[in-house]
Amino acid sequence: MREVTIYSRSGCHLCEVAHQALEGLQSQADFSITQVLIDGNSELIEKYGEQVPVIHIDGKPHDYFRVDPERFLAAINQR
């Protein structure tokens, strides 16, 4: 199973929308979702700052700000 990580901030509307979009795509591909809040983590804040949400697939950066369903599914189904 592929692992999708969403780096986000508390109260981030775009992060909530991205998370909901990914949950909706789980019916079309086999992956789990883990959310990591960058709040209070200076290393993650420096790395991702205002780019959240940042989406990683299996630990590798995929996208930020929004989820493009077609692009995401192409990436998640790639082996």
Backbone as XML, in Angstrom:
<?xml version="1.0"?>
<chain id="A" units="angstrom">
  <residue number="1" name="MET">
    <atom name="N" x="0.842" y="-1.179" z="0.000"/>
    <atom name="CA" x="0.000" y="0.000" z="0.000"/>
    <atom name="C" x="0.892" y="1.250" z="0.000"/>
  </residue>
  <residue number="2" name="ARG">
    <atom name="N" x="0.527" y="2.203" z="-0.823"/>
    <atom name="CA" x="1.288" y="3.455" z="-0.903"/>
    <atom name="C" x="0.930" y="4.332" z="0.287"/>
  </residue>
  <residue number="3" name="GLU">
    <atom name="N" x="1.869" y="5.163" z="0.708"/>
    <atom name="CA" x="1.684" y="6.054" z="1.849"/>
    <atom name="C" x="1.708" y="7.507" z="1.375"/>
  </residue>
  <residue number="4" name="VAL">
    <atom name="N" x="0.623" y="8.204" z="1.643"/>
    <atom name="CA" x="0.513" y="9.622" z="1.297"/>
    <atom name="C" x="0.578" y="10.426" z="2.594"/>
  </residue>
  <residue number="5" name="THR">
    <atom name="N" x="1.459" y="11.405" z="2.618"/>
    <atom name="CA" x="1.603" y="12.278" z="3.777"/>
    <atom name="C" x="1.224" y="13.688" z="3.378"/>
  </residue>
  <residue number="6" name="ILE">
    <atom name="N" x="0.412" y="14.318" z="4.225"/>
    <atom name="CA" x="0.027" y="15.714" z="4.010"/>
    <atom name="C" x="0.667" y="16.529" z="5.127"/>
  </residue>
  <residue number="7" name="TYR">
    <atom name="N" x="1.576" y="17.411" z="4.761"/>
    <atom name="CA" x="2.139" y="18.360" z="5.721"/>
    <atom name="C" x="1.237" y="19.575" z="5.728"/>
  </residue>
  <residue number="8" name="SER">
    <atom name="N" x="0.724" y="19.922" z="6.914"/>
    <atom name="CA" x="-0.255" y="21.003" z="6.982"/>
    <atom name="C" x="-0.123" y="21.792" z="8.279"/>
  </residue>
  <residue number="9" name="ARG">
    <atom name="N" x="-0.967" y="22.802" z="8.393"/>
    <atom name="CA" x="-1.033" y="23.642" z="9.597"/>
    <atom name="C" x="-2.437" y="23.544" z="10.176"/>
  </residue>
  <residue number="10" name="SER">
    <atom name="N" x="-2.540" y="23.785" z="11.458"/>
    <atom name="CA" x="-3.851" y="23.847" z="12.111"/>
    <atom name="C" x="-4.641" y="25.007" z="11.527"/>
  </residue>
  <residue number="11" name="GLY">
    <atom name="N" x="-5.926" y="24.777" z="11.275"/>
    <atom name="CA" x="-6.795" y="25.835" z="10.776"/>
    <atom name="C" x="-6.580" y="26.213" z="9.325"/>
  </residue>
  <residue number="12" name="CYS">
    <atom name="N" x="-5.839" y="25.417" z="8.581"/>
    <atom name="CA" x="-5.537" y="25.711" z="7.178"/>
    <atom name="C" x="-6.672" y="25.174" z="6.296"/>
  </residue>
  <residue number="13" name="HIS">
    <atom name="N" x="-7.416" y="26.074" z="5.679"/>
    <atom name="CA" x="-8.543" y="25.680" z="4.841"/>
    <atom name="C" x="-8.094" y="24.847" z="3.635"/>
  </residue>
  <residue number="14" name="LEU">
    <atom name="N" x="-7.022" y="25.264" z="2.969"/>
    <atom name="CA" x="-6.522" y="24.500" z="1.815"/>
    <atom name="C" x="-6.094" y="23.095" z="2.229"/>
  </residue>
  <residue number="15" name="CYS">
    <atom name="N" x="-5.566" y="22.970" z="3.440"/>
    <atom name="CA" x="-5.151" y="21.657" z="3.943"/>
    <atom name="C" x="-6.368" y="20.752" z="4.120"/>
  </residue>
  <residue number="16" name="GLU">
    <atom name="N" x="-7.440" y="21.300" z="4.655"/>
    <atom name="CA" x="-8.672" y="20.536" z="4.843"/>
    <atom name="C" x="-9.243" y="20.090" z="3.498"/>
  </residue>
  <residue number="17" name="VAL">
    <atom name="N" x="-9.240" y="20.995" z="2.524"/>
    <atom name="CA" x="-9.754" y="20.672" z="1.189"/>
    <atom name="C" x="-8.896" y="19.572" z="0.551"/>
  </residue>
  <residue number="18" name="ALA">
    <atom name="N" x="-7.576" y="19.668" z="0.683"/>
    <atom name="CA" x="-6.676" y="18.652" z="0.117"/>
    <atom name="C" x="-6.918" y="17.296" z="0.769"/>
  </residue>
  <residue number="19" name="HIS">
    <atom name="N" x="-7.073" y="17.283" z="2.083"/>
    <atom name="CA" x="-7.305" y="16.039" z="2.810"/>
    <atom name="C" x="-8.612" y="15.393" z="2.348"/>
  </residue>
  <residue number="20" name="GLN">
    <atom name="N" x="-9.656" y="16.188" z="2.204"/>
    <atom name="CA" x="-10.946" y="15.670" z="1.737"/>
    <atom name="C" x="-10.836" y="15.127" z="0.306"/>
  </residue>
  <residue number="21" name="ALA">
    <atom name="N" x="-10.085" y="15.844" z="-0.544"/>
    <atom name="CA" x="-9.900" y="15.386" z="-1.927"/>
    <atom name="C" x="-9.192" y="14.033" z="-1.949"/>
  </residue>
  <residue number="22" name="LEU">
    <atom name="N" x="-8.157" y="13.885" z="-1.122"/>
    <atom name="CA" x="-7.424" y="12.623" z="-1.075"/>
    <atom name="C" x="-8.301" y="11.502" z="-0.538"/>
  </residue>
  <residue number="23" name="GLU">
    <atom name="N" x="-9.089" y="11.781" z="0.488"/>
    <atom name="CA" x="-10.003" y="10.764" z="1.012"/>
    <atom name="C" x="-10.974" y="10.310" z="-0.083"/>
  </residue>
  <residue number="24" name="GLY">
    <atom name="N" x="-11.434" y="11.242" z="-0.895"/>
    <atom name="CA" x="-12.336" y="10.904" z="-1.986"/>
    <atom name="C" x="-11.692" y="10.038" z="-3.051"/>
  </residue>
  <residue number="25" name="LEU">
    <atom name="N" x="-10.385" y="10.150" z="-3.190"/>
    <atom name="CA" x="-9.663" y="9.370" z="-4.199"/>
    <atom name="C" x="-9.289" y="7.971" z="-3.717"/>
  </residue>
  <residue number="26" name="GLN">
    <atom name="N" x="-9.443" y="7.711" z="-2.429"/>
    <atom name="CA" x="-9.080" y="6.398" z="-1.898"/>
    <atom name="C" x="-9.945" y="5.283" z="-2.477"/>
  </residue>
  <residue number="27" name="SER">
    <atom name="N" x="-11.114" y="5.609" z="-3.008"/>
    <atom name="CA" x="-11.949" y="4.587" z="-3.634"/>
    <atom name="C" x="-11.405" y="4.180" z="-5.006"/>
  </residue>
  <residue number="28" name="GLN">
    <atom name="N" x="-10.457" y="4.967" z="-5.527"/>
    <atom name="CA" x="-9.909" y="4.702" z="-6.857"/>
    <atom name="C" x="-8.472" y="4.174" z="-6.825"/>
  </residue>
  <residue number="29" name="ALA">
    <atom name="N" x="-7.859" y="4.189" z="-5.648"/>
    <atom name="CA" x="-6.475" y="3.717" z="-5.532"/>
    <atom name="C" x="-6.222" y="3.274" z="-4.097"/>
  </residue>
  <residue number="30" name="ASP">
    <atom name="N" x="-5.262" y="2.388" z="-3.915"/>
    <atom name="CA" x="-4.941" y="1.827" z="-2.601"/>
    <atom name="C" x="-3.808" y="2.635" z="-1.960"/>
  </residue>
  <residue number="31" name="PHE">
    <atom name="N" x="-4.159" y="3.520" z="-1.024"/>
    <atom name="CA" x="-3.153" y="4.292" z="-0.311"/>
    <atom name="C" x="-3.700" y="4.705" z="1.049"/>
  </residue>
  <residue number="32" name="SER">
    <atom name="N" x="-2.777" y="4.932" z="1.973"/>
    <atom name="CA" x="-3.155" y="5.439" z="3.289"/>
    <atom name="C" x="-2.748" y="6.909" z="3.372"/>
  </residue>
  <residue number="33" name="ILE">
    <atom name="N" x="-3.386" y="7.631" z="4.275"/>
    <atom name="CA" x="-3.125" y="9.064" z="4.434"/>
    <atom name="C" x="-2.666" y="9.327" z="5.863"/>
  </residue>
  <residue number="34" name="THR">
    <atom name="N" x="-1.567" y="10.044" z="5.996"/>
    <atom name="CA" x="-1.082" y="10.496" z="7.290"/>
    <atom name="C" x="-0.956" y="12.008" z="7.228"/>
  </residue>
  <residue number="35" name="GLN">
    <atom name="N" x="-1.500" y="12.680" z="8.222"/>
    <atom name="CA" x="-1.383" y="14.140" z="8.281"/>
    <atom name="C" x="-0.330" y="14.503" z="9.314"/>
  </residue>
  <residue number="36" name="VAL">
    <atom name="N" x="0.600" y="15.386" z="8.932"/>
    <atom name="CA" x="1.642" y="15.867" z="9.831"/>
    <atom name="C" x="1.478" y="17.374" z="9.949"/>
  </residue>
  <residue number="37" name="LEU">
    <atom name="N" x="1.188" y="17.834" z="11.167"/>
    <atom name="CA" x="1.076" y="19.275" z="11.399"/>
    <atom name="C" x="2.469" y="19.855" z="11.595"/>
  </residue>
  <residue number="38" name="ILE">
    <atom name="N" x="2.762" y="20.917" z="10.870"/>
    <atom name="CA" x="4.084" y="21.538" z="10.988"/>
    <atom name="C" x="4.119" y="22.566" z="12.114"/>
  </residue>
  <residue number="39" name="ASP">
    <atom name="N" x="2.972" y="22.864" z="12.706"/>
    <atom name="CA" x="2.891" y="23.834" z="13.802"/>
    <atom name="C" x="3.909" y="23.489" z="14.891"/>
  </residue>
  <residue number="40" name="GLY">
    <atom name="N" x="4.712" y="24.469" z="15.284"/>
    <atom name="CA" x="5.650" y="24.277" z="16.380"/>
    <atom name="C" x="6.910" y="23.509" z="16.032"/>
  </residue>
  <residue number="41" name="ASN">
    <atom name="N" x="7.052" y="23.047" z="14.803"/>
    <atom name="CA" x="8.242" y="22.310" z="14.388"/>
    <atom name="C" x="9.057" y="23.221" z="13.480"/>
  </residue>
  <residue number="42" name="SER">
    <atom name="N" x="10.081" y="23.848" z="14.032"/>
    <atom name="CA" x="10.844" y="24.857" z="13.287"/>
    <atom name="C" x="11.469" y="24.300" z="12.008"/>
  </residue>
  <residue number="43" name="GLU">
    <atom name="N" x="11.898" y="23.048" z="12.035"/>
    <atom name="CA" x="12.493" y="22.439" z="10.837"/>
    <atom name="C" x="11.459" y="22.324" z="9.719"/>
  </residue>
  <residue number="44" name="LEU">
    <atom name="N" x="10.264" y="21.823" z="10.055"/>
    <atom name="CA" x="9.216" y="21.679" z="9.040"/>
    <atom name="C" x="8.671" y="23.034" z="8.599"/>
  </residue>
  <residue number="45" name="ILE">
    <atom name="N" x="8.585" y="23.980" z="9.517"/>
    <atom name="CA" x="8.121" y="25.323" z="9.152"/>
    <atom name="C" x="9.098" y="25.953" z="8.164"/>
  </residue>
  <residue number="46" name="GLU">
    <atom name="N" x="10.393" y="25.787" z="8.421"/>
    <atom name="CA" x="11.402" y="26.340" z="7.508"/>
    <atom name="C" x="11.332" y="25.648" z="6.148"/>
  </residue>
  <residue number="47" name="LYS">
    <atom name="N" x="11.097" y="24.341" z="6.165"/>
    <atom name="CA" x="11.080" y="23.565" z="4.929"/>
    <atom name="C" x="9.831" y="23.835" z="4.089"/>
  </residue>
  <residue number="48" name="TYR">
    <atom name="N" x="8.654" y="23.897" z="4.741"/>
    <atom name="CA" x="7.398" y="23.996" z="4.008"/>
    <atom name="C" x="6.701" y="25.349" z="4.145"/>
  </residue>
  <residue number="49" name="GLY">
    <atom name="N" x="6.954" y="26.064" z="5.225"/>
    <atom name="CA" x="6.427" y="27.409" z="5.434"/>
    <atom name="C" x="5.015" y="27.626" z="4.952"/>
  </residue>
  <residue number="50" name="GLU">
    <atom name="N" x="4.883" y="28.494" z="3.978"/>
    <atom name="CA" x="3.569" y="28.878" z="3.464"/>
    <atom name="C" x="3.114" y="28.026" z="2.281"/>
  </residue>
  <residue number="51" name="GLN">
    <atom name="N" x="3.822" y="26.948" z="1.981"/>
    <atom name="CA" x="3.455" y="26.099" z="0.844"/>
    <atom name="C" x="2.389" y="25.068" z="1.190"/>
  </residue>
  <residue number="52" name="VAL">
    <atom name="N" x="2.027" y="24.953" z="2.451"/>
    <atom name="CA" x="1.092" y="23.903" z="2.851"/>
    <atom name="C" x="-0.267" y="24.083" z="2.202"/>
  </residue>
  <residue number="53" name="PRO">
    <atom name="N" x="-0.932" y="22.984" z="1.921"/>
    <atom name="CA" x="-0.510" y="21.620" z="2.193"/>
    <atom name="C" x="0.535" y="21.122" z="1.191"/>
  </residue>
  <residue number="54" name="VAL">
    <atom name="N" x="1.465" y="20.339" z="1.702"/>
    <atom name="CA" x="2.474" y="19.699" z="0.864"/>
    <atom name="C" x="2.170" y="18.202" z="0.881"/>
  </residue>
  <residue number="55" name="ILE">
    <atom name="N" x="2.049" y="17.615" z="-0.291"/>
    <atom name="CA" x="1.690" y="16.209" z="-0.422"/>
    <atom name="C" x="2.932" y="15.401" z="-0.815"/>
  </residue>
  <residue number="56" name="HIS">
    <atom name="N" x="3.202" y="14.348" z="-0.057"/>
    <atom name="CA" x="4.276" y="13.412" z="-0.381"/>
    <atom name="C" x="3.659" y="12.050" z="-0.669"/>
  </residue>
  <residue number="57" name="ILE">
    <atom name="N" x="4.232" y="11.345" z="-1.614"/>
    <atom name="CA" x="3.854" y="9.963" z="-1.890"/>
    <atom name="C" x="5.076" y="9.105" z="-1.588"/>
  </residue>
  <residue number="58" name="ASP">
    <atom name="N" x="4.914" y="8.188" z="-0.649"/>
    <atom name="CA" x="6.014" y="7.309" z="-0.222"/>
    <atom name="C" x="7.269" y="8.110" z="0.128"/>
  </residue>
  <residue number="59" name="GLY">
    <atom name="N" x="7.072" y="9.235" z="0.820"/>
    <atom name="CA" x="8.190" y="10.034" z="1.300"/>
    <atom name="C" x="8.794" y="10.990" z="0.288"/>
  </residue>
  <residue number="60" name="LYS">
    <atom name="N" x="8.277" y="10.988" z="-0.926"/>
    <atom name="CA" x="8.813" y="11.871" z="-1.966"/>
    <atom name="C" x="7.807" y="12.976" z="-2.272"/>
  </residue>
  <residue number="61" name="PRO">
    <atom name="N" x="8.282" y="14.225" z="-2.401"/>
    <atom name="CA" x="7.365" y="15.340" z="-2.697"/>
    <atom name="C" x="6.586" y="15.100" z="-3.988"/>
  </residue>
  <residue number="62" name="HIS">
    <atom name="N" x="5.300" y="15.380" z="-3.925"/>
    <atom name="CA" x="4.443" y="15.239" z="-5.096"/>
    <atom name="C" x="3.871" y="16.587" z="-5.518"/>
  </residue>
  <residue number="63" name="ASP">
    <atom name="N" x="3.264" y="17.303" z="-4.593"/>
    <atom name="CA" x="2.579" y="18.542" z="-4.946"/>
    <atom name="C" x="2.368" y="19.400" z="-3.708"/>
  </residue>
  <residue number="64" name="TYR">
    <atom name="N" x="1.917" y="20.613" z="-3.933"/>
    <atom name="CA" x="1.569" y="21.490" z="-2.817"/>
    <atom name="C" x="0.381" y="22.357" z="-3.210"/>
  </residue>
  <residue number="65" name="PHE">
    <atom name="N" x="-0.244" y="22.948" z="-2.210"/>
    <atom name="CA" x="-1.437" y="23.804" z="-2.306"/>
    <atom name="C" x="-2.717" y="23.042" z="-2.642"/>
  </residue>
  <residue number="66" name="ARG">
    <atom name="N" x="-2.799" y="22.389" z="-3.784"/>
    <atom name="CA" x="-4.032" y="21.730" z="-4.195"/>
    <atom name="C" x="-3.745" y="20.325" z="-4.742"/>
  </residue>
  <residue number="67" name="VAL">
    <atom name="N" x="-4.789" y="19.495" z="-4.719"/>
    <atom name="CA" x="-4.678" y="18.141" z="-5.266"/>
    <atom name="C" x="-5.325" y="18.141" z="-6.649"/>
  </residue>
  <residue number="68" name="ASP">
    <atom name="N" x="-4.538" y="17.789" z="-7.651"/>
    <atom name="CA" x="-5.065" y="17.593" z="-9.000"/>
    <atom name="C" x="-5.372" y="16.099" z="-9.107"/>
  </residue>
  <residue number="69" name="PRO">
    <atom name="N" x="-6.653" y="15.716" z="-9.075"/>
    <atom name="CA" x="-7.006" y="14.291" z="-9.031"/>
    <atom name="C" x="-6.368" y="13.451" z="-10.130"/>
  </residue>
  <residue number="70" name="GLU">
    <atom name="N" x="-6.379" y="13.934" z="-11.348"/>
    <atom name="CA" x="-5.817" y="13.165" z="-12.459"/>
    <atom name="C" x="-4.310" y="12.960" z="-12.283"/>
  </residue>
  <residue number="71" name="ARG">
    <atom name="N" x="-3.604" y="14.012" z="-11.935"/>
    <atom name="CA" x="-2.148" y="13.938" z="-11.728"/>
    <atom name="C" x="-1.824" y="13.041" z="-10.540"/>
  </residue>
  <residue number="72" name="PHE">
    <atom name="N" x="-2.598" y="13.191" z="-9.458"/>
    <atom name="CA" x="-2.364" y="12.385" z="-8.269"/>
    <atom name="C" x="-2.565" y="10.900" z="-8.561"/>
  </residue>
  <residue number="73" name="LEU">
    <atom name="N" x="-3.678" y="10.549" z="-9.196"/>
    <atom name="CA" x="-3.946" y="9.137" z="-9.489"/>
    <atom name="C" x="-2.894" y="8.543" z="-10.424"/>
  </residue>
  <residue number="74" name="ALA">
    <atom name="N" x="-2.418" y="9.321" z="-11.388"/>
    <atom name="CA" x="-1.351" y="8.835" z="-12.277"/>
    <atom name="C" x="-0.100" y="8.522" z="-11.464"/>
  </residue>
  <residue number="75" name="ALA">
    <atom name="N" x="0.223" y="9.385" z="-10.504"/>
    <atom name="CA" x="1.418" y="9.189" z="-9.681"/>
    <atom name="C" x="1.249" y="8.031" z="-8.709"/>
  </residue>
  <residue number="76" name="ILE">
    <atom name="N" x="0.082" y="7.933" z="-8.091"/>
    <atom name="CA" x="-0.133" y="6.902" z="-7.068"/>
    <atom name="C" x="-0.232" y="5.509" z="-7.697"/>
  </residue>
  <residue number="77" name="ASN">
    <atom name="N" x="-0.688" y="5.425" z="-8.927"/>
    <atom name="CA" x="-0.813" y="4.128" z="-9.597"/>
    <atom name="C" x="0.449" y="3.708" z="-10.326"/>
  </residue>
  <residue number="78" name="GLN">
    <atom name="N" x="1.439" y="4.567" z="-10.341"/>
    <atom name="CA" x="2.734" y="4.272" z="-10.977"/>
    <atom name="C" x="3.538" y="3.374" z="-10.057"/>
  </residue>
  <residue number="79" name="ARG">
    <atom name="N" x="4.160" y="2.382" z="-10.555"/>
    <atom name="CA" x="4.994" y="1.491" z="-9.735"/>
    <atom name="C" x="6.377" y="1.442" z="-10.262"/>
  </residue>
</chain>
